[in-house]
Amino acid sequence: MTAEPMIDSHGDQTAAPAPVTVRASLSPSRAADFKTCPLLYRFRSIDRLPERPTVEQARGTLVHAVLERLFDLPAAARTPESAGDLVAPQWDRLVTEEPELATLFADGDPVGPQEFLRSATALLDGYFAVEDPRRLEPAEREALISAVVDDELLIRGYLDRLDVAPDGALRVVDYKTGGAPREAFEARALFQLKFYALVLWRTRGVVPRVLRLLYLKDAEVCDYAPDADELVRFERTVVALWRAIEQATARQDFRPRPSRLCDWCNHQALCPSYGGTPPPFPVAVAVPDPLVDARSRPVAPGADE
């Protein structure tokens, strides 16, 4: 039932795999939404309710953009000063691409934007406390990766960085601009990285040696080493999760699951747990694109910080 990788250790030609028909797709963010709260998944993926970007999300997107561009520079130029110089231009680019970001700060208030840029620069200082980018040459940055599992489910998402060692070992790196991991957030972050590890294993035949979380605010590193057996179990979990989503869609039954994360939810006014009423279920539900979230545009790196 799984999409096994094709590996030819002798370099011989192998027949192309039989074509598959993708019937559904899922990203780590949307999968985590359903695990956290089925109703949140519905609001974001089916109803596509608008969500106003937050300062925290915008800062995460900005820091990710700076770190991506940092590796465009020659190795010797990847310094804290160079990273700081990228902050304002990258913010200007993001605001040009998404004008609603400019509404995060009150009109005529120069302190808000200035403090925002300073806070992003401080997070970059946290990055340099845990890594020296002059010694790194990432194989891929902000890369879209995908694989088909269970013959018909496309799983895909953007990974922040992929490092490949001379011996072919893979290290998946994810930047987190929030604080040191708390249990709920650490579990979500590791779920996301295992998702990427599964895609890489199924498409490249290599289990990543290290899944690395870099917590920039507190300058902490969390490394996790998956194995093939664990990824087999994780694949079953992902497939089971999608089947649960399909059943909930067929029944039009997405129930809320209150938790500490409700404090950050944009949709409390529509949630029965807070006395609200969800909108009528859409008459026709198309297969949701996991890379488009409730803001009706591609999910930006760092947006789920």
C-alpha positions as CSV (number, residue, x, y, z in Angstrom):
1,M,0.0,0.0,0.0
2,T,3.0,2.3,0.4
3,A,5.0,4.0,-2.2
4,E,8.3,2.2,-2.0
5,P,11.4,3.9,-3.2
6,M,13.2,2.4,-6.2
7,I,16.8,1.9,-5.4
8,D,19.4,0.6,-8.0
9,S,22.6,0.0,-6.1
10,H,24.3,-1.2,-9.4
11,G,23.4,1.8,-11.5
12,D,21.3,-0.4,-13.9
13,Q,18.2,1.0,-15.6
14,T,15.0,0.1,-13.8
15,A,11.5,0.3,-15.3
16,A,9.5,3.4,-14.4
17,P,7.0,2.8,-11.7
18,A,3.4,2.4,-12.7
19,P,1.6,5.8,-12.8
20,V,-0.5,6.6,-9.7
21,T,-3.7,8.6,-9.4
22,V,-3.5,11.2,-6.7
23,R,-6.8,11.6,-5.0
24,A,-5.9,13.7,-2.1
25,S,-3.1,15.8,-0.7
26,L,-1.9,16.8,2.8
27,S,0.7,19.0,4.3
28,P,2.2,18.9,7.8
29,S,0.6,22.1,8.8
30,R,-2.9,21.0,7.8
31,A,-2.4,17.5,9.2
32,A,-1.3,19.1,12.5
33,D,-4.4,21.3,12.4
34,F,-6.6,18.2,12.2
35,K,-4.7,16.5,15.0
36,T,-5.0,19.7,17.2
37,C,-8.6,20.5,16.4
38,P,-10.7,19.0,13.5
39,L,-12.9,22.2,13.5
40,L,-9.7,24.3,12.9
41,Y,-8.9,22.1,10.0
42,R,-12.3,22.7,8.5
43,F,-12.1,26.5,9.0
44,R,-8.8,26.7,7.3
45,S,-8.9,24.0,4.6
46,I,-12.6,23.8,3.7
47,D,-14.3,27.0,4.7
48,R,-11.1,29.0,3.9
49,L,-12.0,31.6,6.5
50,P,-9.7,34.6,6.3
51,E,-7.1,35.0,9.0
52,R,-5.3,38.2,9.8
53,P,-1.5,37.7,9.9
54,T,0.0,38.3,13.3
55,V,3.2,40.1,14.2
56,E,4.7,36.8,15.3
57,Q,3.9,35.1,12.0
58,A,5.3,38.0,10.0
59,R,8.5,38.0,12.1
60,G,8.9,34.3,11.5
61,T,8.4,34.7,7.7
62,L,10.9,37.6,7.7
63,V,13.6,35.7,9.6
64,H,13.1,32.7,7.3
65,A,13.5,34.9,4.3
66,V,16.7,36.5,5.6
67,L,18.3,33.1,6.4
68,E,17.4,31.8,3.0
69,R,19.1,34.9,1.3
70,L,22.1,34.7,3.7
71,F,23.3,31.5,2.0
72,D,23.2,33.3,-1.4
73,L,26.3,35.2,-0.1
74,P,29.8,33.9,-0.3
75,A,30.7,31.8,2.7
76,A,33.1,34.4,4.2
77,A,30.4,37.1,4.0
78,R,27.8,35.2,6.0
79,T,28.2,37.3,9.2
80,P,25.7,38.7,11.7
81,E,26.3,42.1,10.2
82,S,25.4,40.9,6.7
83,A,22.3,39.2,8.0
84,G,21.3,42.4,9.8
85,D,21.7,44.3,6.5
86,L,19.2,41.9,4.8
87,V,16.4,42.5,7.3
88,A,14.9,45.8,6.0
89,P,15.2,44.9,2.3
90,Q,13.5,41.5,2.9
91,W,10.7,43.2,4.9
92,D,10.2,45.6,2.1
93,R,10.0,42.8,-0.4
94,L,7.5,40.9,1.8
95,V,5.2,43.9,2.2
96,T,5.3,44.5,-1.6
97,E,4.2,40.9,-2.2
98,E,1.7,40.9,0.7
99,P,0.5,44.5,1.3
100,E,-1.7,43.4,4.2
101,L,1.5,43.0,6.2
102,A,1.8,46.7,6.3
103,T,-1.5,46.9,8.4
104,L,0.1,45.1,11.3
105,F,1.2,48.5,12.7
106,A,-0.8,51.6,13.4
107,D,-0.7,54.4,10.8
108,G,2.0,57.0,11.5
109,D,3.6,54.9,14.3
110,P,7.3,54.6,13.3
111,V,8.2,52.8,16.6
112,G,6.2,49.7,15.8
113,P,7.9,48.8,12.5
114,Q,11.3,49.8,13.9
115,E,10.9,47.7,16.9
116,F,9.6,44.8,14.7
117,L,12.8,44.9,12.6
118,R,15.0,45.1,15.7
119,S,13.2,42.0,17.1
120,A,13.9,40.1,13.9
121,T,17.6,41.1,14.1
122,A,17.7,39.8,17.6
123,L,16.4,36.4,16.5
124,L,19.2,36.3,13.9
125,D,21.7,36.8,16.7
126,G,20.2,33.7,18.2
127,Y,20.8,31.8,15.0
128,F,24.5,32.8,14.9
129,A,24.8,31.6,18.5
130,V,24.0,28.0,17.5
131,E,25.4,27.8,13.9
132,D,28.2,29.2,11.8
133,P,26.8,29.6,8.3
134,R,30.3,30.2,6.9
135,R,30.9,26.4,7.4
136,L,27.7,25.3,5.7
137,E,26.7,24.8,2.1
138,P,23.0,23.7,2.2
139,A,21.9,21.4,-0.6
140,E,18.4,22.9,-0.6
141,R,16.6,25.9,1.0
142,E,12.9,26.6,1.2
143,A,12.4,23.5,-1.0
144,L,9.1,22.0,-1.9
145,I,9.2,18.2,-1.5
146,S,6.5,15.7,-2.1
147,A,5.8,12.0,-2.3
148,V,2.8,9.7,-2.9
149,V,1.9,7.3,-0.1
150,D,-0.8,4.7,0.0
151,D,-1.0,4.9,-3.8
152,E,-3.2,8.0,-3.9
153,L,-2.2,10.4,-1.1
154,L,0.2,13.2,-2.0
155,I,2.1,14.5,1.0
156,R,4.2,17.6,0.5
157,G,5.5,20.7,2.1
158,Y,8.3,23.3,2.3
159,L,11.4,22.4,4.3
160,D,13.6,25.2,5.6
161,R,16.9,23.6,4.8
162,L,18.4,20.3,3.8
163,D,22.1,19.6,4.4
164,V,23.8,16.7,2.7
165,A,27.1,15.3,4.1
166,P,29.9,14.0,1.9
167,D,28.8,10.5,2.7
168,G,25.2,11.2,1.5
169,A,23.7,11.6,5.0
170,L,20.8,14.0,5.2
171,R,20.0,16.5,7.9
172,V,16.7,18.4,7.9
173,V,16.9,21.8,9.6
174,D,13.8,23.8,10.7
175,Y,14.0,27.3,12.1
176,K,11.7,28.2,15.0
177,T,11.4,31.8,16.0
178,G,9.3,31.1,19.1
179,G,10.7,30.3,22.5
180,A,12.2,27.1,23.8
181,P,10.0,24.1,23.1
182,R,7.0,23.4,25.3
183,E,5.4,20.0,25.1
184,A,2.5,20.9,22.8
185,F,4.7,22.9,20.4
186,E,7.6,20.5,20.4
187,A,5.2,17.6,19.5
188,R,3.9,19.6,16.6
189,A,7.4,20.6,15.4
190,L,8.6,17.0,15.5
191,F,5.5,15.9,13.7
192,Q,6.4,18.3,10.9
193,L,10.0,17.1,10.7
194,K,8.9,13.5,10.6
195,F,6.6,14.4,7.7
196,Y,9.6,15.7,5.8
197,A,11.7,12.7,6.8
198,L,9.0,10.4,5.4
199,V,8.9,12.3,2.1
200,L,12.7,12.2,1.7
201,W,12.9,8.5,2.5
202,R,10.1,7.6,0.1
203,T,11.6,9.7,-2.7
204,R,15.4,9.2,-2.2
205,G,15.6,6.0,-0.3
206,V,17.5,7.6,2.5
207,V,16.3,8.0,6.1
208,P,17.6,11.4,7.3
209,R,20.2,11.0,9.9
210,V,19.2,14.1,11.9
211,L,16.1,16.2,12.2
212,R,17.2,19.5,13.7
213,L,15.1,22.2,15.3
214,L,16.8,25.5,15.8
215,Y,15.0,27.7,18.4
216,L,16.4,31.1,17.7
217,K,14.8,33.1,20.5
218,D,16.6,31.0,23.1
219,A,19.5,29.8,21.0
220,E,18.7,26.2,21.5
221,V,19.2,23.1,19.3
222,C,17.0,20.0,19.4
223,D,18.2,17.0,17.4
224,Y,16.2,13.9,16.7
225,A,17.3,10.8,14.9
226,P,14.5,8.8,13.2
227,D,14.8,5.3,11.9
228,A,13.0,3.4,9.1
229,D,10.7,1.4,11.4
230,E,9.6,4.6,13.0
231,L,8.8,6.2,9.6
232,V,6.8,3.1,8.6
233,R,4.7,3.7,11.7
234,F,4.5,7.4,11.0
235,E,3.3,6.7,7.4
236,R,0.5,4.6,8.8
237,T,-0.4,7.5,11.1
238,V,-0.5,10.0,8.2
239,V,-2.7,7.7,6.1
240,A,-5.0,7.0,9.0
241,L,-5.2,10.7,9.7
242,W,-6.2,11.4,6.1
243,R,-8.9,8.7,6.2
244,A,-10.3,10.4,9.3
245,I,-10.3,13.7,7.5
246,E,-12.2,12.1,4.6
247,Q,-14.7,10.5,7.0
248,A,-15.3,13.9,8.7
249,T,-15.8,15.6,5.3
250,A,-18.3,13.0,4.2
251,R,-20.2,13.3,7.4
252,Q,-19.7,17.1,7.6
253,D,-18.6,16.5,11.1
254,F,-15.6,18.5,12.3
255,R,-15.8,18.8,16.1
256,P,-13.8,21.3,18.2
257,R,-11.1,20.0,20.5
258,P,-10.4,22.7,23.2
259,S,-6.8,23.0,24.4
260,R,-4.3,25.6,25.4
261,L,-3.8,26.4,21.7
262,C,-7.3,27.9,21.6
263,D,-5.9,31.1,23.0
264,W,-4.2,31.7,19.6
265,C,-7.2,30.8,17.4
266,N,-8.7,33.3,15.0
267,H,-12.1,31.7,15.0
268,Q,-13.3,31.5,18.6
269,A,-16.4,33.6,17.6
270,L,-17.5,30.7,15.4
271,C,-16.5,27.9,17.7
272,P,-19.2,26.0,19.7
273,S,-16.8,25.7,22.6
274,Y,-17.0,29.5,23.0
275,G,-20.7,29.8,22.2
276,G,-20.3,30.3,18.5
277,T,-21.9,28.7,15.5
278,P,-19.8,27.5,12.5
279,P,-20.9,28.7,9.0
280,P,-23.0,26.3,6.9
281,F,-20.9,23.5,5.4
282,P,-19.9,24.3,1.8
283,V,-22.2,22.6,-0.7
284,A,-19.3,21.5,-2.9
285,V,-16.0,20.7,-1.2
286,A,-13.0,20.5,-3.6
287,V,-9.9,18.6,-2.6
288,P,-8.0,21.2,-0.6
289,D,-4.6,22.3,-1.7
290,P,-2.4,21.9,1.5
291,L,-0.1,24.7,0.4
292,V,-2.8,27.3,0.4
293,D,-4.1,28.2,3.8
294,A,-6.9,30.4,5.1
295,R,-5.2,33.5,3.9
296,S,-5.9,32.4,0.3
297,R,-2.3,32.5,-0.8
298,P,0.6,30.0,-0.5
299,V,1.7,29.2,3.0
300,A,4.9,31.2,3.7
301,P,7.8,29.7,5.5
302,G,7.6,30.6,9.1
303,A,3.9,31.4,9.0
304,D,3.2,28.6,11.5
305,E,5.7,29.8,14.1
